[in-house]
């Protein structure tokens, strides 16, 4: 290769490298401004913050279900007749189950005096693991142990988490599959609680 051709090739490579570097610099600056703008203005972000699903309206009698709670007592859904009950099927290893527990606890605390309770039915883990989970989340509603996953069988839904709401007359009115937010609880469950007050 002649010296002239070599210089020409070297100049082309330098121009290409410079253009590439400048392009990357422009992209970097644009990304910087975009990220700092979204941090300064959270409303500019487009990702949804509420992953809760909307419940399905249903109408069927509450299933028969009797299990042991963390205190070693046997309880049945029939024991809660006359109250509004949200039965939540969950597991300690399930990320959306963990994510919704604070919302369930807060909603329970707000509405317990109006004849509402959550019953959290743990699908298959051992007593010690479930107890540690309930204590770490400060759960004050009943937590039932379900080693044979009877609750999932009677409701015919094996997905976790799933929840269903039983009204004061013993009728299942709402059913969820997936994580529930506090906003969804207030929107859909509070009117059922208010029906009896």
C-alpha positions as CSV (number, residue, x, y, z in Angstrom):
1,X,0.0,0.0,0.0
2,X,1.4,3.4,-0.9
3,X,2.0,6.1,1.6
4,X,-0.7,8.3,0.1
5,X,-3.3,5.5,0.3
6,X,-2.3,4.8,3.8
7,X,-2.7,8.4,4.9
8,X,-6.1,8.6,3.1
9,X,-7.3,5.4,4.9
10,X,-6.0,6.8,8.3
11,X,-7.9,10.1,7.7
12,X,-11.1,8.2,7.0
13,X,-10.7,6.1,10.1
14,X,-10.0,9.3,12.2
15,X,-13.1,11.0,10.8
16,X,-15.2,7.9,11.5
17,X,-13.9,7.6,15.0
18,X,-14.6,11.3,15.7
19,X,-18.1,11.1,14.3
20,X,-18.8,8.0,16.4
21,X,-17.4,9.6,19.5
22,X,-19.5,12.8,18.9
23,X,-22.6,10.7,18.3
24,X,-22.1,8.8,21.6
25,X,-21.5,12.1,23.4
26,X,-24.8,13.6,22.1
27,X,-26.7,10.4,23.1
28,X,-25.1,10.5,26.6
29,X,-26.1,14.2,27.1
30,X,-29.6,13.5,25.9
31,X,-30.0,10.6,28.3
32,X,-28.6,12.6,31.1
33,X,-31.2,15.4,30.6
34,X,-34.0,12.9,30.2
35,X,-33.2,11.1,33.4
36,X,-32.7,14.3,35.4
37,X,-35.9,15.7,34.1
38,X,-37.9,12.5,35.1
39,X,-36.3,12.7,38.6
40,X,-37.3,16.3,38.9
41,X,-40.7,15.7,37.5
42,X,-42.1,12.3,38.6
43,X,-45.3,12.9,36.7
44,X,-43.3,12.7,33.5
45,X,-42.5,9.0,34.1
46,X,-44.8,6.7,32.2
47,X,-44.4,3.5,34.2
48,X,-47.6,2.5,36.1
49,X,-47.2,2.7,39.9
50,X,-50.4,0.6,40.7
51,X,-50.1,-3.0,39.6
52,X,-53.4,-3.9,41.2
53,X,-55.9,-5.8,39.2
54,X,-59.6,-4.9,39.1
55,X,-61.8,-7.5,40.9
56,X,-64.4,-9.5,39.1
57,X,-68.0,-9.3,40.4
58,X,-69.3,-12.7,41.2
59,X,-72.3,-14.1,43.0
60,X,-72.2,-17.5,44.7
61,X,-72.4,-19.0,48.3
62,X,-69.2,-18.8,50.4
63,X,-67.4,-22.2,50.3
64,X,-67.1,-24.4,53.4
65,X,-63.6,-24.1,54.7
66,X,-62.2,-25.0,58.2
67,X,-58.5,-24.7,59.0
68,X,-56.2,-24.1,62.0
69,X,-54.9,-20.6,62.7
70,X,-51.5,-19.6,64.1
71,X,-52.8,-19.8,67.7
72,X,-53.6,-23.5,67.1
73,X,-57.4,-22.9,67.1
74,X,-59.7,-24.4,64.4
75,X,-61.7,-21.8,62.6
76,X,-64.3,-21.9,59.9
77,X,-65.6,-19.3,57.4
78,X,-69.0,-20.0,59.0
79,X,-67.6,-18.5,62.3
80,X,-67.5,-15.1,60.5
81,X,-71.1,-15.1,59.3
82,X,-72.5,-11.6,59.6
83,X,-69.2,-9.9,58.8
84,X,-67.6,-8.9,55.6
85,X,-64.6,-11.1,55.0
86,X,-61.8,-10.9,52.5
87,X,-60.1,-14.3,52.2
88,X,-56.6,-14.0,50.8
89,X,-54.8,-17.0,49.5
90,X,-51.0,-16.4,49.6
91,X,-47.6,-17.9,50.3
92,X,-44.5,-16.7,52.0
93,X,-42.3,-17.1,48.9
94,X,-44.7,-15.2,46.6
95,X,-43.5,-11.6,45.7
96,X,-47.0,-10.1,44.9
97,X,-48.3,-11.7,48.1
98,X,-45.7,-9.9,50.1
99,X,-46.3,-6.7,48.2
100,X,-50.0,-6.6,49.0
101,X,-49.7,-7.5,52.8
102,X,-49.2,-4.0,54.0
103,X,-52.3,-2.8,52.1
104,X,-54.4,-5.7,53.5
105,X,-53.2,-4.9,57.0
106,X,-53.9,-1.2,56.7
107,X,-57.4,-1.8,55.2
108,X,-58.1,-4.3,58.0
109,X,-57.1,-1.8,60.7
110,X,-59.3,0.9,59.1
111,X,-62.4,-1.2,58.8
112,X,-62.3,-3.8,61.6
113,X,-64.6,-1.9,63.8
114,X,-67.2,-1.9,61.1
115,X,-67.4,-5.7,61.0
116,X,-64.7,-6.4,58.4
117,X,-61.8,-8.9,58.6
118,X,-59.1,-10.3,56.4
119,X,-58.4,-14.0,56.7
120,X,-55.0,-14.8,55.2
121,X,-54.8,-18.5,54.2
122,X,-51.2,-19.6,53.7
123,X,-50.9,-22.2,51.0
124,X,-48.6,-24.9,52.2
125,X,-45.6,-23.5,54.2
126,X,-44.8,-24.7,57.7
127,X,-45.9,-23.1,61.0
128,X,-42.6,-21.5,62.0
129,X,-42.1,-19.9,58.6
130,X,-45.7,-18.5,58.5
131,X,-45.5,-17.3,62.1
132,X,-42.2,-15.5,61.3
133,X,-43.7,-13.9,58.2
134,X,-46.9,-12.8,60.1
135,X,-44.8,-11.2,62.9
136,X,-42.4,-9.5,60.5
137,X,-45.4,-7.8,58.7
138,X,-47.2,-7.1,62.0
139,X,-50.4,-8.9,60.8
140,X,-53.3,-8.6,63.2
141,X,-55.9,-10.4,61.2
142,X,-56.4,-14.2,61.3
143,X,-53.7,-16.2,59.5
144,X,-54.7,-19.8,58.7
145,X,-52.4,-22.7,57.8
146,X,-53.4,-24.7,54.8
147,X,-50.8,-27.5,54.3
148,X,-53.1,-29.4,51.8
149,X,-54.1,-26.2,49.9
150,X,-57.8,-26.9,50.6
151,X,-58.7,-23.2,50.1
152,X,-57.3,-23.1,46.6
153,X,-59.3,-26.3,45.8
154,X,-62.6,-25.0,47.1
155,X,-62.3,-21.6,45.3
156,X,-61.0,-23.4,42.2
157,X,-58.1,-21.0,41.7
158,X,-54.5,-22.2,42.1
159,X,-52.9,-18.8,41.2
160,X,-51.3,-16.8,44.0
161,X,-52.3,-14.4,45.3
162,X,-56.0,-14.7,45.0
163,X,-58.7,-13.1,47.1
164,X,-62.4,-13.2,47.4
165,X,-64.9,-11.0,49.4
166,X,-67.8,-12.5,51.2
167,X,-70.6,-10.2,52.3
168,X,-72.6,-10.3,55.5
169,X,-75.1,-12.7,54.1
170,X,-72.5,-15.3,53.1
171,X,-72.4,-14.5,49.4
172,X,-69.1,-14.2,47.5
173,X,-69.3,-10.8,45.8
174,X,-65.8,-10.1,44.5
175,X,-62.9,-12.2,43.2
176,X,-59.3,-11.1,42.5
177,X,-56.3,-12.9,41.0
178,X,-53.2,-10.9,41.5
179,X,-51.9,-8.1,43.8
180,X,-54.5,-5.8,45.4
181,X,-53.7,-2.2,46.2
182,X,-55.2,-0.1,49.0
183,X,-56.9,2.1,46.4
184,X,-58.7,-0.9,44.9
185,X,-59.7,-2.2,48.3
186,X,-61.2,1.2,49.2
187,X,-63.0,1.5,45.8
188,X,-64.5,-2.0,45.7
189,X,-64.7,-3.4,49.3
190,X,-65.6,-0.3,51.3
191,X,-69.1,-0.1,49.6
192,X,-69.8,-3.7,50.6
193,X,-68.8,-2.9,54.2
194,X,-71.0,0.2,54.2
195,X,-74.1,-1.8,53.1
196,X,-74.5,-3.2,56.6
197,X,-73.9,0.1,58.5
